[in-house]
Structures are given as C-alpha cells and as structure tokens.
C-alpha cells in the first residue's frame, strides 16, 4: 500500500465488496497505535479500548466522534460506542 492510512478516506462499500486479506489487514494495522483486529463470527472487527477516569470524559469522546460518524460518507459504527462500559 503506497498511501498511508492517515492520508486516506473512507468510501462506502457496496454489497459484494470483497474483504481485505488478513495479511493486508495486518499491514495496515501496524500503522494504528493501540488498535487490534478481532475475529467475530465470520468476520473481522477493528477495535480499540479507551479508559477514562470518569463518565463525562467518555461522553466527550463520543460527542467528538458523533459528527464524524454522521458525515455524508455514512461510515457510522454499527454497534454502540460505549460497549462494554465499565466505570471504576
């Protein structure tokens, strides 16, 4: 891959778009600090865990992500952003 991930943009995948091969996923994953890819059922999911010292800092992160997820590219997360959620 010639263009770093930080310089790329999301595009909407159409039904039938093939998934990336695991070696391509691993190559891109090396560019992302703290992110992992986990196998869930029959597909891979990109995931990262954030830890906060309180509820409001977590809400502030979600509020910062929401406008990005709601943009015209329709790249909304397909699961709740605060799951699982542990406050200690």
WOQUIMO-V562424 format. One record per residue. N is the residue number from 0. RES is the residue in three letters. SS is DSSP state (H for helix, E for strand, C for the rest). PSI is psi in whole degrees, 0 to 359 (NA if undefined). D_CENTER is the distance of its C-alpha to the mean C-alpha in Angstrom with 2 decimals. Layout:
BEGIN
N|RES|SS|PSI|D_CENTER / N|RES|SS|PSI|D_CENTER
END
This chain:
BEGIN
0|UNK|C|126|19.21 / 1|UNK|C|329|21.07 / 2|UNK|C|123|18.66 / 3|UNK|C|149|16.27 / 4|UNK|H|322|12.56 / 5|UNK|H|341|13.27 / 6|UNK|H|3|15.88 / 7|UNK|C|167|14.18 / 8|UNK|C|152|12.97 / 9|UNK|C|147|11.17 / 10|UNK|C|149|13.82 / 11|UNK|C|128|14.24 / 12|UNK|C|139|14.87 / 13|UNK|C|154|18.27 / 14|UNK|C|136|19.51 / 15|UNK|C|354|20.65 / 16|UNK|C|127|18.30 / 17|UNK|C|149|18.25 / 18|UNK|C|162|15.24 / 19|UNK|C|146|14.97 / 20|UNK|C|151|17.40 / 21|UNK|H|323|16.37 / 22|UNK|H|326|18.11 / 23|UNK|H|320|16.15 / 24|UNK|H|313|12.81 / 25|UNK|H|322|14.55 / 26|UNK|H|314|15.87 / 27|UNK|H|324|12.67 / 28|UNK|H|330|11.18 / 29|UNK|C|343|14.32 / 30|UNK|C|356|13.28 / 31|UNK|C|116|10.38 / 32|UNK|C|124|12.08 / 33|UNK|C|358|11.32 / 34|UNK|C|150|8.29 / 35|UNK|E|163|9.49 / 36|UNK|E|128|9.53 / 37|UNK|E|148|11.60 / 38|UNK|E|123|13.95 / 39|UNK|E|108|14.16 / 40|UNK|C|239|17.31 / 41|UNK|C|16|17.59 / 42|UNK|E|168|14.05 / 43|UNK|E|146|11.24 / 44|UNK|E|137|7.87 / 45|UNK|E|130|5.14 / 46|UNK|E|151|5.72 / 47|UNK|C|139|7.31 / 48|UNK|C|129|10.48 / 49|UNK|C|139|12.13 / 50|UNK|C|137|15.87 / 51|UNK|C|156|18.12 / 52|UNK|C|9|21.89 / 53|UNK|C|173|22.16 / 54|UNK|H|315|20.88 / 55|UNK|H|321|21.13 / 56|UNK|H|325|18.90 / 57|UNK|H|318|16.06 / 58|UNK|H|321|17.11 / 59|UNK|H|321|17.23 / 60|UNK|H|314|13.57 / 61|UNK|H|319|12.76 / 62|UNK|H|328|15.50 / 63|UNK|H|326|14.11 / 64|UNK|H|325|10.71 / 65|UNK|H|312|12.77 / 66|UNK|H|326|14.67 / 67|UNK|H|316|11.85 / 68|UNK|H|335|10.35 / 69|UNK|C|3|14.04 / 70|UNK|C|176|14.97 / 71|UNK|C|348|16.98 / 72|UNK|C|352|14.38 / 73|UNK|C|43|13.44 / 74|UNK|C|49|9.69 / 75|UNK|C|142|9.60 / 76|UNK|C|145|7.43 / 77|UNK|C|15|10.00 / 78|UNK|C|161|10.46 / 79|UNK|C|140|11.71 / 80|UNK|C|336|9.78 / 81|UNK|C|32|12.67 / 82|UNK|C|130|13.11 / 83|UNK|C|156|14.76 / 84|UNK|C|121|16.49 / 85|UNK|C|127|19.33 / 86|UNK|C|119|21.53 / 87|UNK|C|NA|24.18
END
